[in-house]
Every structure is written in structure tokens, then in C-alpha cells.
Amino acid sequence: MADTAESFGETIKRHRREFGLTQRQVAERLAIDVTYLSKLENGRGEAPSEKLVRELATELNADPEELLALAGRVPTKIKELARGDVEFARFLRRLPGMAESQRRKLYRQANSGHRKP
């Protein structure tokens, strides 16, 4: 995982360079304007859609969840779950007010259920 101090733009730029790709090559592969990709890499302009973030992750072999977080995007599945589950929505709203230690404990608990046997 990348350094948490690294921005979304810095992260995609680093991944792109690690693959030896130009902005133009990546933009063409994703069917986006090269100036838009340049703006993303330099932290200017609107944040990309979830779809584009996932496409960038695939193209650059990056972790899509990390890129979504760095871009400030909440995955669609989370939004849909919050719309249909009031308790889950309340839980999400409480997260920012929790101490970091409490959040870390929740993360560990959630991840313990996803371990492979």
C-alpha cells in the first residue's frame, strides 16, 4: 500500500511511471482526454467517477479500494447499503466522531471475518 501522505494524483502518477507509460498512452487506453489525466495527476479539477477510478486501478495494476479512498469516493455498493439500511447509515455517520483507536479496532474485527482458512 502506498504512503498515506501520497495523494490520489501522486499515486496514479507513480503507478503510471512504474509501468513506463505516458499520460497520453493511459488516456488513450481509458478513452479520456490527456489534459484531464494531467489535471488528475496534479490534483486539479473534479474528482473522477468511481467507474474511472476502477478503470485506472485496473490499467495501472493498483488497489481500487486505495484509489477510491484517495479520490474521496465511496463505492456505490456502500451507498446503496446505506440507503436501504438505516442502522448501517447511522453507523457510518458515527465513524468520523470515533477515536482512531476505536476505528482501528472495528477495522481489525471486520478484517478478521475475511481471512482465508
C-alpha positions in Angstrom: 0.0 0.0 0.0 1.2 3.5 -0.8 2.3 6.0 1.8 -0.9 7.6 3.2 0.6 11.1 2.7 0.5 10.4 -1.1 -2.4 12.0 -2.9 -4.7 10.3 -5.4 -2.9 12.2 -8.2 0.6 11.3 -6.9 -0.4 7.7 -6.6 -1.7 7.3 -10.1 1.3 9.2 -11.5 3.7 6.8 -9.6 1.9 3.7 -10.9 1.8 5.1 -14.4 5.6 5.8 -14.3 6.3 2.4 -12.8 4.7 0.9 -15.9 6.7 3.2 -18.2 3.5 4.7 -19.6 3.0 8.3 -20.8 -0.1 10.2 -19.9 -1.2 10.0 -23.5 -1.0 6.2 -23.5 -3.0 5.9 -20.4 -5.6 8.5 -21.6 -6.0 6.7 -24.9 -6.5 3.3 -23.2 -9.2 4.8 -20.9 -10.7 7.0 -23.7 -10.3 10.2 -21.6 -8.7 13.4 -22.6 -4.9 13.6 -21.8 -5.4 17.1 -20.2 -8.0 15.6 -17.8 -5.5 12.9 -16.7 -2.8 15.6 -16.3 -5.2 17.5 -14.0 -6.0 14.4 -12.0 -2.3 13.7 -11.5 -1.7 17.3 -10.5 -4.6 17.5 -8.0 -6.7 19.9 -10.1 -10.2 19.6 -11.2 -13.1 17.4 -10.2 -12.5 14.0 -8.6 -13.1 11.2 -11.1 -16.1 8.9 -11.0 -16.0 5.6 -9.2 -16.0 3.9 -12.7 -13.0 5.8 -13.9 -11.1 5.2 -10.6 -11.7 1.5 -11.0 -10.6 1.6 -14.7 -7.4 3.5 -13.6 -6.7 0.9 -11.0 -7.1 -2.0 -13.5 -4.9 -0.2 -16.1 -2.2 0.6 -13.6 -2.4 -2.6 -11.5 -3.3 -0.6 -8.4 -5.6 -1.4 -5.5 -9.0 0.0 -6.5 -10.1 0.5 -2.8 -7.0 2.5 -2.1 -7.5 4.7 -5.1 -11.2 5.2 -4.3 -10.3 6.2 -0.8 -7.6 8.6 -2.0 -10.1 10.1 -4.6 -12.7 10.6 -1.8 -15.2 8.3 -3.4 -17.5 6.0 -1.6 -18.2 2.8 -3.5 -21.7 2.5 -5.0 -22.4 -0.7 -3.0 -21.8 1.2 0.3 -24.1 4.0 -0.8 -26.8 1.5 -1.8 -26.4 -0.4 1.5 -26.7 2.9 3.5 -29.8 3.8 1.6 -31.5 0.6 2.4 -30.2 0.0 6.0 -30.9 2.8 8.4 -28.7 1.2 11.1 -25.8 1.0 8.7 -26.2 4.6 7.7 -26.2 5.7 11.4 -23.1 3.7 12.0 -21.3 5.4 9.1 -22.3 8.8 10.4 -20.8 8.0 13.8 -17.4 6.9 12.3 -15.9 10.4 12.0 -16.5 11.1 15.6 -14.9 7.9 16.9 -11.4 7.9 18.3 -8.9 6.4 15.9 -8.3 3.5 18.3 -12.0 2.6 18.2 -12.0 2.7 14.4 -8.8 0.6 14.2 -10.5 -2.0 16.5 -13.5 -2.1 14.2 -11.2 -2.5 11.1 -9.5 -5.4 12.8 -12.8 -7.0 13.7 -14.2 -6.6 10.2 -11.0 -7.9 8.6 -10.9 -11.0 10.9 -14.1 -12.2 9.2 -12.5 -12.1 5.8 -9.4 -14.2 6.5 -8.9 -17.3 4.4 -8.9 -20.6 6.2 
